[in-house]
């Protein structure tokens, strides 16, 4: 049953990667993850960073404060905030773990080392705070 439900979820998420639809009726947009919501998830615009994580139901993002509506005035810019400069599969898949390890080693205090592991991406003990919430406030 678990494999069946994972398959159903994967099939549902497959159709979310389209630009053929912009919006659905309001009741569907309120409850379910739609292509519009999923485009936001893939956006690198500051407004859209770290938003819309729900796979099937967007209601969870609404409840936990991570929901963002796609707005026509600011089209989604797909991508990462810092692009990957290689096509090597292992580097793409696991490179961020190496970056995290270097950050942890660079920090001197244990508290800072743990913060690199548990705080949001963009946090730094000795540099600018580039977390998405901080960037949105600025």
LOKOL-681511 format. One record per residue (C-alpha): residue number from 1; z, y, x. Coordinates in steps of 0.1 Angstrom, whole numbers, padded with zeros to 4 digits. Each point is the difference from the previous one (the first is absolute). Layout:
+-----+-------+-------+-------+
!   k !    zz !    yy !    xx !
+-----+-------+-------+-------+
! NUM !     Z !     Y !     X !
...
+-----+-------+-------+-------+
# end
This chain:
+-----+-------+-------+-------+
!   k !    zz !    yy !    xx !
+-----+-------+-------+-------+
!   1 !  0000 !  0000 !  0000 !
!   2 !  0007 !  0024 !  0029 !
!   3 ! -0034 ! -0006 !  0015 !
!   4 ! -0016 !  0005 ! -0034 !
!   5 !  0018 !  0034 ! -0005 !
!   6 ! -0008 !  0011 !  0035 !
!   7 ! -0037 ! -0008 ! -0008 !
!   8 !  0001 !  0019 ! -0032 !
!   9 !  0016 !  0030 !  0017 !
!  10 ! -0026 ! -0001 !  0028 !
!  11 ! -0028 ! -0001 ! -0026 !
!  12 !  0015 !  0030 ! -0018 !
!  13 !  0003 !  0020 !  0032 !
!  14 ! -0036 ! -0008 !  0009 !
!  15 ! -0014 !  0021 ! -0028 !
!  16 !  0022 !  0030 !  0010 !
!  17 ! -0022 !  0007 !  0030 !
!  18 ! -0028 !  0017 ! -0020 !
!  19 ! -0011 !  0035 ! -0006 !
!  20 ! -0020 ! -0010 ! -0031 !
!  21 !  0029 !  0011 ! -0023 !
!  22 !  0020 !  0032 !  0002 !
!  23 !  0026 ! -0002 ! -0027 !
!  24 !  0010 ! -0023 ! -0028 !
!  25 !  0018 !  0007 ! -0033 !
!  26 !  0034 !  0015 !  0006 !
!  27 !  0020 ! -0030 ! -0010 !
!  28 ! -0018 ! -0022 !  0025 !
!  29 !  0004 !  0027 !  0027 !
!  30 !  0037 !  0002 ! -0008 !
!  31 !  0008 ! -0037 !  0004 !
!  32 ! -0027 ! -0016 !  0022 !
!  33 ! -0013 !  0006 !  0035 !
!  34 ! -0035 !  0013 ! -0005 !
!  35 ! -0028 !  0009 !  0025 !
!  36 !  0010 !  0036 ! -0002 !
!  37 !  0036 ! -0008 !  0010 !
!  38 ! -0011 ! -0024 !  0027 !
!  39 ! -0023 !  0026 !  0015 !
!  40 !  0031 !  0022 !  0005 !
!  41 !  0016 ! -0030 !  0018 !
!  42 ! -0028 !  0000 !  0026 !
!  43 !  0000 !  0038 !  0004 !
!  44 !  0009 !  0019 !  0032 !
!  45 !  0004 !  0033 ! -0017 !
!  46 !  0036 !  0013 !  0004 !
!  47 !  0004 !  0001 ! -0038 !
!  48 ! -0009 ! -0037 ! -0002 !
!  49 !  0019 ! -0015 !  0030 !
!  50 !  0023 ! -0029 ! -0007 !
!  51 ! -0007 !  0000 ! -0038 !
!  52 ! -0010 ! -0026 ! -0026 !
!  53 !  0011 ! -0033 !  0015 !
!  54 ! -0001 ! -0020 ! -0032 !
!  55 ! -0024 ! -0030 !  0000 !
!  56 ! -0003 ! -0005 ! -0037 !
!  57 !  0024 !  0023 ! -0018 !
!  58 !  0002 !  0037 !  0010 !
!  59 !  0031 !  0003 ! -0022 !
!  60 !  0021 ! -0010 !  0031 !
!  61 ! -0013 !  0030 !  0020 !
!  62 !  0008 !  0023 ! -0029 !
!  63 !  0035 ! -0014 ! -0002 !
!  64 !  0007 !  0002 !  0038 !
!  65 ! -0016 !  0035 !  0005 !
!  66 ! -0030 ! -0012 !  0021 !
!  67 ! -0027 !  0007 ! -0026 !
!  68 ! -0027 !  0026 !  0006 !
!  69 ! -0028 !  0008 ! -0024 !
!  70 ! -0035 !  0003 !  0014 !
!  71 ! -0011 !  0036 ! -0007 !
!  72 ! -0037 !  0011 ! -0001 !
!  73 !  0009 !  0032 !  0020 !
!  74 !  0010 ! -0021 !  0030 !
!  75 ! -0023 ! -0030 !  0004 !
!  76 !  0014 ! -0029 !  0019 !
!  77 ! -0008 ! -0001 !  0037 !
!  78 !  0001 ! -0037 !  0010 !
!  79 !  0014 ! -0010 !  0033 !
!  80 !  0030 !  0002 !  0022 !
!  81 !  0019 !  0030 !  0012 !
!  82 ! -0007 ! -0012 !  0036 !
!  83 ! -0031 ! -0021 !  0003 !
!  84 ! -0001 ! -0033 !  0019 !
!  85 ! -0023 !  0004 !  0030 !
!  86 ! -0010 ! -0036 !  0004 !
!  87 ! -0018 ! -0028 ! -0018 !
!  88 !  0020 ! -0028 !  0016 !
!  89 !  0014 ! -0020 ! -0029 !
!  90 !  0034 ! -0008 !  0016 !
!  91 !  0005 !  0036 !  0010 !
!  92 ! -0008 !  0012 ! -0035 !
!  93 !  0023 ! -0026 ! -0016 !
!  94 !  0030 !  0003 !  0023 !
!  95 ! -0005 !  0033 !  0019 !
!  96 !  0026 !  0019 ! -0020 !
!  97 !  0027 ! -0025 !  0009 !
!  98 ! -0007 !  0008 !  0037 !
!  99 !  0003 !  0037 ! -0008 !
! 100 !  0033 ! -0006 ! -0018 !
! 101 !  0013 ! -0020 !  0030 !
! 102 ! -0010 !  0029 !  0024 !
! 103 !  0019 !  0024 ! -0022 !
! 104 !  0031 ! -0022 ! -0001 !
! 105 ! -0001 ! -0004 !  0037 !
! 106 ! -0004 !  0038 !  0006 !
! 107 !  0031 !  0009 ! -0021 !
! 108 !  0032 !  0000 !  0019 !
! 109 !  0026 ! -0002 ! -0028 !
! 110 !  0004 ! -0031 ! -0021 !
! 111 !  0000 !  0021 ! -0031 !
! 112 ! -0035 !  0014 !  0008 !
! 113 ! -0013 ! -0035 !  0009 !
! 114 !  0010 ! -0012 ! -0035 !
! 115 ! -0014 !  0031 ! -0016 !
! 116 ! -0034 ! -0009 !  0014 !
! 117 !  0002 ! -0033 ! -0018 !
! 118 !  0015 !  0011 ! -0033 !
! 119 ! -0011 !  0036 ! -0006 !
! 120 ! -0034 !  0009 ! -0015 !
! 121 ! -0031 !  0002 !  0023 !
! 122 ! -0002 !  0033 !  0018 !
! 123 !  0037 !  0004 !  0008 !
! 124 !  0007 !  0008 !  0037 !
! 125 !  0033 !  0006 !  0018 !
! 126 ! -0016 !  0024 !  0025 !
! 127 ! -0030 !  0015 ! -0018 !
! 128 ! -0012 !  0015 ! -0032 !
! 129 !  0009 ! -0017 ! -0033 !
! 130 ! -0034 ! -0012 ! -0013 !
! 131 !  0013 ! -0021 ! -0029 !
! 132 ! -0020 !  0004 ! -0032 !
! 133 !  0028 !  0016 ! -0021 !
! 134 !  0005 !  0026 !  0028 !
! 135 ! -0037 !  0007 !  0002 !
! 136 ! -0002 !  0005 ! -0037 !
! 137 !  0029 !  0024 !  0000 !
! 138 ! -0017 !  0021 !  0027 !
+-----+-------+-------+-------+
# end
